Amino acid sequence: MPEHESTHSAPPDRAETERHDPLGTSAASRRGQVFTNPVTGERAVLLTDPETHPDRALVSHLFVRPGGRVAAPHVHPGATERFHVLAGRVGFQLGGKQSELGAGQSCEVPPGTTHDWWQIGAEEAQILVEVTPGERFTRVVATTFGLAADGHVDARGLPHLLQAAVTLTAYRDTLVFTAPPPLVQRILFGGLAPLGRLLGKQPVYPEYLFSRTVVEPEPGALALLDERGRLRRGAAIEGSA
């Protein structure tokens, strides 16, 4: 998968970007940009950019090294997340149900559902992941990956306390970790967020929202998207958990 450096030194202004390009081929799109988290072992290639997608959908081709996993169990209060495994094996915890998915199998996480996932075995896992709506989710994840690359997360990949307070307070409509309990988080983070902001913490950081590493998405991954740039419904149902 050939990589090249983007010629853009600063993010483009998206205020006037039209939502007309489902596969994200416009100059303003982040299609093909690569975001890597060295702590959790995730590498995501964006197939669509929710900022320009007509359905606000993020679809990414996620590569997870052996031992990799999402940082912690969590909930997306207002978004649906769909997974389709392309290669390798992945363990999923959805609510109270645990399953193991292999190539060709899928699952869907409705809004408000507690979930967790992790790579299994010696083979790198490849997963297509769709999040709708995805623009706020993308900002949080890109920021977290950037913080991880710069050494500002803990051993699991979670931002340090003051940063977490600022980000998760501003984006609690998008991402809520399951521990500590949500009510405790709202009280704790609500009290710490003003201090974090006073010390210069931001909910997200513009420098992390765009990647200079750009690749051509793999044809096999793109083939699983429909004409609107969404993960094909058949792919998400056939063999589902």
N, C-alpha and C positions, 0 to 999 in steps of 0.2 A: 504494500500500500504506500505509494510514493508520497512524501511529505515535502512541503515547501513553506517558506516564510511568507506571511501576508505582507503586502506593501503598505497596509494601513498602519500608521503609527498612533492613531487615536480612533476611538469608536465613532462611527458616523452618527449624525443627528437623526433620530428615529421619529421625531415629532410629526413629520409629514409623510412617513413611509406608508404606502398603500398596502392593504391586506389582500393582495391579488395573486400571490405566487405560492401555491401550496407546497411545492417542493423546494422553495427557498433558493431560487437561482438568481435572484436580483443581487446587485452589488452590495446592497445594504444588509443582506442576510448573513447569518453565521453558519449556513450550511457547509458542512465539511470541517468546521473548526473542531479541534481536539482539546478536551479538558481532562486532565489526569490528576488523580488523587494518589500520591505515593504511600499514604498511610493505610487506606482501605483497600488498595490494589485495584481500583477502578480506572478505566480509560474510556471516555465517552466521545463518540464521533456524532456530531449533530447531523441528522438527516433533514430535519425541518427546524425552522426558527419560529417559536411561538409569537414573537413580536411582529412577524410578517405573515404568518399563516392565517387563512380565513377563519379557521375554527379555533385559533389560539392554541393549537396542539404542538407539543414538543414530542418529536420522535427521535430517539438516539440509538445508535448501535453501540452497545456497552460490552467491553471486554473486561473480564474479571480474572485476575491471576489466581493460581492455587492458594488457598487460604484467605482470599479476599472476601469482603462482605460489606454490606451497608453499615454505617457507623453504629446504629442503635434502632431498636423497635420504635415505630412512630406511626402517626396518623396524618392524613391529608384531609382537613375538614371539608374542603370544597372541591376537590379534584378527584377524577377517576384515573387510576394507574393500571395499565395493561402490560403484561410481560409475555414475550414469545421467545422461547429458548431456541437458538440456532445451533449451538454446539456445546458439548460438555454437560454437566449436571449442576442443578441449583436447588438448594433447599429453601422452602417457603413456609412461613408461619402466617396464616391469615386468620385473625381472630383466635379461636381456640383450636384450629385445625392445622396440622403440620403435614407437608407433602414434599416429595422430591420429584422434580421435573427434569426430563431429558430433551434432546433435540426433537423439535416438532410439537412440543407440548406448551401449553399456555395457561395463564390465569389472569383474572381481572380483580382489581381491588376497588370496591366502591368507596365513595367518599365516607369519611368517618370510621373506616375499618382499621384496626390495629394490625400492622404487618411488619415482617422482618424477612430478610433473605440472606443467603450466604452461598458461596461457591463450594462444590463438593468434588473431591478426587484430585488426580494429578493433571487433568486436562484443563486448560484455560476455558472458562465459560464465555459464551457469546450470547447476548440477549438483546432483542429489540424491545425497547421500553417506550411506551406512549403515556404522556401525562396531559390531561385536558381538564381545565385550562392550564397552560404550562408556563406562562411568562413569569409569574412571580416565583414559581418553583425553580425555574432556570436561574433566576437571579440569586436565590439562596444557595443552590447547589454550586454554581460557578464560584460564588464567594467562598464557600466552605472548601472547595477544591483548591482555590488560590491560597487560602490561609494554611491549608495542609502543606502545600508546596513550599511555603515560606516558614514552616515550622511553628505555626501558631495554633496548633490543635494538640489534644492529648493523645494517648496511645491508641485510642479507639478511632480517632479522627474527629472528635467533637471539639468545637471551639472552646477556648477557656472561658471561665465563668462570666466575666464582664462582657465579653464579646457575645457570648450566647444570650445573655440578658438583653442586649440591645437588638440583636437580630431576631430572636424568637418573639420578643414583644412586638416588634414592628410587623412580623410575618406570621403571627399566630393563626391567621386565616388560612395559611398555606402549609405549615409544618408544626406539629406538636409531638415531642418525644413522650413516650409513655412513662418514663421515670425521671424524676420523682412525679407523683400524681399531678395531673394538669392544674388543679386548684393550687397546689403548693408552688408549682412553677409560676403561675400568674402572680401570686403574692411575692415570691422571691425575686423573680425577674422584674416585676413591676417596681420593686424597691431599688434594685441595682441598676436598672437601665439608665436612669438620669445620671448616676455617677459614671457609668461607662461612656455616655455621650459627652459628659464634661471632660473626660480624659481623652476624647478624640475618637472613640469607637463609632463606627457607622454601621447601619443595618446591612448594607452591601457596599462593595467598593468598585467603582467604575473600572479600575485597572484589571480587575479579575473577570469582568463580564465578557471580554473578547479574547480569543486566543490567537497568537501569531502562528501557531502550528495548524496547518490546513492540509487535509488529504482529500482525495477523490473517494466519496463513499463507495462501498463495494456493491457491484450490480446485484448480487444475490440478496442483499438487504433491501435495496431500493425496489426490487421486484415484489416484495411483500407489502408495499404501500399501494393504496388505490389512487384513483385519478385526483383525489383531493389531498393526497399526501398524508393519509391516515393509515395506520396499520390495518390491513385487510381484515374484515370481520371473520372470514373463514379461518384465517391464521390464528385468530385469538380464541376460536371456539374448538376447533379440531384438536383432540387430544388434551383438552383442558383438564385441570385438576378438579 
